[in-house]
Amino acid sequence: MTAFTHMQMTMQEEDNLPNLAVQAFRDAFKQASESSAVVFTKDHQLIEKLPSGKINVIKDISMAYTRITVDQKVLKPKRKQVVI
């Protein structure tokens, strides 16, 4: 079971949290890719990166992405009917 500890932070430290999270992810990804094969997507392609540094393109996944058409509709609240 995991226990979380509440930490007191200043506003400046809280503002810095997203940057620290991105940096931690980059470091973890770099460490993982140096020790074993990693599969990820880049430029609509599924890529495998081997620990030797060799990069294999597994599949083109550009057709997997779909565009969603946005219909601009104005949402109006329903008027409540008064019962007398």
Distance bins in CASP14 RR format, pairs under 12 A and 6 or more apart:
PFRMAT RR
TARGET T0000
AUTHOR 0000-0000-0000
RMODE 2
METHOD distances of the structure
MODEL  1
7 13 0 0 0 0 1 0 0 0 0 0 0
7 14 0 0 0 0 0 1 0 0 0 0 0
7 17 0 0 0 0 0 1 0 0 0 0 0
8 14 0 0 0 0 0 1 0 0 0 0 0
9 15 0 0 0 0 1 0 0 0 0 0 0
9 16 0 0 0 0 1 0 0 0 0 0 0
9 17 0 0 0 0 1 0 0 0 0 0 0
9 20 0 0 0 0 0 1 0 0 0 0 0
10 16 0 0 0 0 1 0 0 0 0 0 0
10 17 0 0 0 0 0 1 0 0 0 0 0
11 17 0 0 0 0 0 1 0 0 0 0 0
12 19 0 0 0 0 0 1 0 0 0 0 0
13 19 0 0 0 0 0 1 0 0 0 0 0
13 20 0 0 0 0 1 0 0 0 0 0 0
14 20 0 0 0 0 0 1 0 0 0 0 0
14 21 0 0 0 0 0 1 0 0 0 0 0
16 22 0 0 0 0 0 1 0 0 0 0 0
16 23 0 0 0 0 0 1 0 0 0 0 0
17 23 0 0 0 0 0 1 0 0 0 0 0
17 24 0 0 0 0 0 1 0 0 0 0 0
18 24 0 0 0 0 0 1 0 0 0 0 0
18 25 0 0 0 0 0 1 0 0 0 0 0
19 25 0 0 0 0 0 1 0 0 0 0 0
19 26 0 0 0 0 0 1 0 0 0 0 0
20 26 0 0 0 0 0 1 0 0 0 0 0
20 27 0 0 0 0 0 1 0 0 0 0 0
21 27 0 0 0 0 0 1 0 0 0 0 0
21 28 0 0 0 0 0 1 0 0 0 0 0
22 28 0 0 0 0 0 1 0 0 0 0 0
22 29 0 0 0 0 0 1 0 0 0 0 0
23 29 0 0 0 0 0 1 0 0 0 0 0
23 30 0 0 0 0 0 1 0 0 0 0 0
24 30 0 0 0 0 0 1 0 0 0 0 0
24 31 0 0 0 0 0 1 0 0 0 0 0
25 31 0 0 0 0 0 1 0 0 0 0 0
25 32 0 0 0 0 0 1 0 0 0 0 0
25 40 0 0 0 0 0 1 0 0 0 0 0
26 32 0 0 0 0 0 1 0 0 0 0 0
26 33 0 0 0 0 0 1 0 0 0 0 0
27 33 0 0 0 0 0 1 0 0 0 0 0
27 34 0 0 0 0 0 1 0 0 0 0 0
28 34 0 0 0 0 0 1 0 0 0 0 0
28 35 0 0 0 0 0 1 0 0 0 0 0
28 38 0 0 0 0 0 1 0 0 0 0 0
29 35 0 0 0 0 0 1 0 0 0 0 0
29 36 0 0 0 0 0 1 0 0 0 0 0
29 38 1 0 0 1 0 0 0 0 0 0 0
29 39 0 0 0 0 0 1 0 0 0 0 0
29 40 0 0 0 0 1 0 0 0 0 0 0
29 49 0 0 0 0 1 0 0 0 0 0 0
30 38 0 0 0 0 1 0 0 0 0 0 0
30 49 0 0 0 0 0 1 0 0 0 0 0
30 51 0 0 0 0 0 1 0 0 0 0 0
30 53 0 0 0 0 0 1 0 0 0 0 0
31 38 0 0 0 0 0 1 0 0 0 0 0
31 51 0 0 0 0 0 1 0 0 0 0 0
32 38 1 0 1 0 0 0 0 0 0 0 0
32 39 0 0 0 0 0 1 0 0 0 0 0
32 40 0 0 0 0 0 1 0 0 0 0 0
32 49 0 0 0 0 1 0 0 0 0 0 0
32 51 0 0 0 0 1 0 0 0 0 0 0
33 39 0 0 0 0 0 1 0 0 0 0 0
33 40 0 0 0 0 1 0 0 0 0 0 0
33 47 0 0 0 0 0 1 0 0 0 0 0
33 48 0 0 0 0 0 1 0 0 0 0 0
33 49 1 0 1 0 0 0 0 0 0 0 0
33 50 0 0 0 0 1 0 0 0 0 0 0
33 51 1 0 0 1 0 0 0 0 0 0 0
33 52 0 0 0 0 0 1 0 0 0 0 0
33 53 0 0 0 0 1 0 0 0 0 0 0
33 54 0 0 0 0 0 1 0 0 0 0 0
33 55 0 0 0 0 0 1 0 0 0 0 0
34 49 0 0 0 0 1 0 0 0 0 0 0
34 50 0 0 0 0 0 1 0 0 0 0 0
34 51 1 0 0 1 0 0 0 0 0 0 0
34 52 0 0 0 0 1 0 0 0 0 0 0
34 53 0 0 0 0 1 0 0 0 0 0 0
35 49 0 0 0 0 0 1 0 0 0 0 0
35 50 0 0 0 0 0 1 0 0 0 0 0
35 51 1 0 0 1 0 0 0 0 0 0 0
35 52 0 0 0 0 0 1 0 0 0 0 0
35 53 0 0 0 0 0 1 0 0 0 0 0
36 48 0 0 0 0 0 1 0 0 0 0 0
36 49 0 0 0 0 1 0 0 0 0 0 0
36 50 0 0 0 0 1 0 0 0 0 0 0
36 51 1 0 0 1 0 0 0 0 0 0 0
36 52 0 0 0 0 0 1 0 0 0 0 0
36 53 0 0 0 0 0 1 0 0 0 0 0
37 47 0 0 0 0 0 1 0 0 0 0 0
37 48 1 0 1 0 0 0 0 0 0 0 0
37 49 1 0 0 1 0 0 0 0 0 0 0
37 50 1 0 1 0 0 0 0 0 0 0 0
37 51 1 0 0 1 0 0 0 0 0 0 0
37 52 0 0 0 0 1 0 0 0 0 0 0
37 53 0 0 0 0 1 0 0 0 0 0 0
37 54 0 0 0 0 1 0 0 0 0 0 0
37 55 0 0 0 0 0 1 0 0 0 0 0
37 56 0 0 0 0 1 0 0 0 0 0 0
37 58 0 0 0 0 0 1 0 0 0 0 0
38 46 0 0 0 0 0 1 0 0 0 0 0
38 47 0 0 0 0 1 0 0 0 0 0 0
38 48 1 0 0 1 0 0 0 0 0 0 0
38 49 1 0 1 0 0 0 0 0 0 0 0
38 50 0 0 0 0 1 0 0 0 0 0 0
38 51 0 0 0 0 1 0 0 0 0 0 0
38 53 0 0 0 0 0 1 0 0 0 0 0
38 54 0 0 0 0 0 1 0 0 0 0 0
38 55 0 0 0 0 0 1 0 0 0 0 0
38 56 0 0 0 0 0 1 0 0 0 0 0
38 58 0 0 0 0 0 1 0 0 0 0 0
39 45 0 0 0 0 0 1 0 0 0 0 0
39 46 1 0 0 1 0 0 0 0 0 0 0
39 47 1 0 0 1 0 0 0 0 0 0 0
39 48 1 0 1 0 0 0 0 0 0 0 0
39 49 1 0 0 1 0 0 0 0 0 0 0
39 50 0 0 0 0 0 1 0 0 0 0 0
39 55 0 0 0 0 0 1 0 0 0 0 0
39 56 0 0 0 0 1 0 0 0 0 0 0
39 57 0 0 0 0 0 1 0 0 0 0 0
39 58 1 0 0 1 0 0 0 0 0 0 0
39 59 0 0 0 0 0 1 0 0 0 0 0
39 61 0 0 0 0 0 1 0 0 0 0 0
40 46 1 0 0 1 0 0 0 0 0 0 0
40 47 1 0 1 0 0 0 0 0 0 0 0
40 48 0 0 0 0 1 0 0 0 0 0 0
40 49 1 0 0 1 0 0 0 0 0 0 0
40 55 0 0 0 0 0 1 0 0 0 0 0
40 56 0 0 0 0 0 1 0 0 0 0 0
40 57 0 0 0 0 0 1 0 0 0 0 0
40 58 0 0 0 0 0 1 0 0 0 0 0
40 61 0 0 0 0 0 1 0 0 0 0 0
41 47 1 0 0 1 0 0 0 0 0 0 0
41 48 0 0 0 0 0 1 0 0 0 0 0
41 49 0 0 0 0 0 1 0 0 0 0 0
41 57 0 0 0 0 0 1 0 0 0 0 0
41 58 0 0 0 0 1 0 0 0 0 0 0
41 59 0 0 0 0 1 0 0 0 0 0 0
41 60 0 0 0 0 0 1 0 0 0 0 0
41 61 1 0 0 1 0 0 0 0 0 0 0
41 62 0 0 0 0 0 1 0 0 0 0 0
41 64 0 0 0 0 1 0 0 0 0 0 0
41 65 0 0 0 0 0 1 0 0 0 0 0
42 48 0 0 0 0 0 1 0 0 0 0 0
42 49 0 0 0 0 1 0 0 0 0 0 0
42 55 0 0 0 0 1 0 0 0 0 0 0
42 57 0 0 0 0 1 0 0 0 0 0 0
42 58 0 0 0 0 0 1 0 0 0 0 0
42 60 0 0 0 0 0 1 0 0 0 0 0
42 61 0 0 0 0 0 1 0 0 0 0 0
42 62 0 0 0 0 0 1 0 0 0 0 0
43 55 0 0 0 0 0 1 0 0 0 0 0
43 57 0 0 0 0 1 0 0 0 0 0 0
43 60 0 0 0 0 1 0 0 0 0 0 0
43 61 0 0 0 0 1 0 0 0 0 0 0
43 62 0 0 0 0 1 0 0 0 0 0 0
43 65 0 0 0 0 0 1 0 0 0 0 0
44 57 0 0 0 0 0 1 0 0 0 0 0
44 59 0 0 0 0 1 0 0 0 0 0 0
44 60 1 0 0 1 0 0 0 0 0 0 0
44 61 1 0 1 0 0 0 0 0 0 0 0
44 62 1 1 0 0 0 0 0 0 0 0 0
44 63 0 0 0 0 1 0 0 0 0 0 0
44 64 0 0 0 0 1 0 0 0 0 0 0
44 65 1 0 0 1 0 0 0 0 0 0 0
45 55 0 0 0 0 1 0 0 0 0 0 0
45 56 0 0 0 0 0 1 0 0 0 0 0
45 57 1 0 1 0 0 0 0 0 0 0 0
45 58 1 0 0 1 0 0 0 0 0 0 0
45 59 1 0 0 1 0 0 0 0 0 0 0
45 60 1 0 1 0 0 0 0 0 0 0 0
45 61 1 0 0 1 0 0 0 0 0 0 0
45 62 1 0 0 1 0 0 0 0 0 0 0
45 63 0 0 0 0 0 1 0 0 0 0 0
45 64 0 0 0 0 0 1 0 0 0 0 0
45 65 0 0 0 0 0 1 0 0 0 0 0
46 55 0 0 0 0 0 1 0 0 0 0 0
46 56 0 0 0 0 1 0 0 0 0 0 0
46 57 1 0 0 1 0 0 0 0 0 0 0
46 58 1 0 1 0 0 0 0 0 0 0 0
46 59 1 0 1 0 0 0 0 0 0 0 0
46 60 1 0 0 1 0 0 0 0 0 0 0
46 61 1 0 1 0 0 0 0 0 0 0 0
46 62 0 0 0 0 0 1 0 0 0 0 0
46 63 0 0 0 0 0 1 0 0 0 0 0
46 64 0 0 0 0 1 0 0 0 0 0 0
47 53 0 0 0 0 0 1 0 0 0 0 0
47 54 0 0 0 0 0 1 0 0 0 0 0
47 55 1 0 1 0 0 0 0 0 0 0 0
47 56 1 0 0 1 0 0 0 0 0 0 0
47 57 1 0 1 0 0 0 0 0 0 0 0
47 58 1 0 0 1 0 0 0 0 0 0 0
47 59 0 0 0 0 1 0 0 0 0 0 0
47 60 0 0 0 0 0 1 0 0 0 0 0
47 61 0 0 0 0 0 1 0 0 0 0 0
48 54 0 0 0 0 1 0 0 0 0 0 0
48 55 1 0 0 1 0 0 0 0 0 0 0
48 56 1 0 1 0 0 0 0 0 0 0 0
48 57 0 0 0 0 1 0 0 0 0 0 0
48 58 1 0 1 0 0 0 0 0 0 0 0
48 59 0 0 0 0 1 0 0 0 0 0 0
49 55 1 0 1 0 0 0 0 0 0 0 0
49 56 1 0 0 1 0 0 0 0 0 0 0
49 57 0 0 0 0 0 1 0 0 0 0 0
49 58 0 0 0 0 0 1 0 0 0 0 0
50 56 1 0 0 1 0 0 0 0 0 0 0
50 58 0 0 0 0 0 1 0 0 0 0 0
END
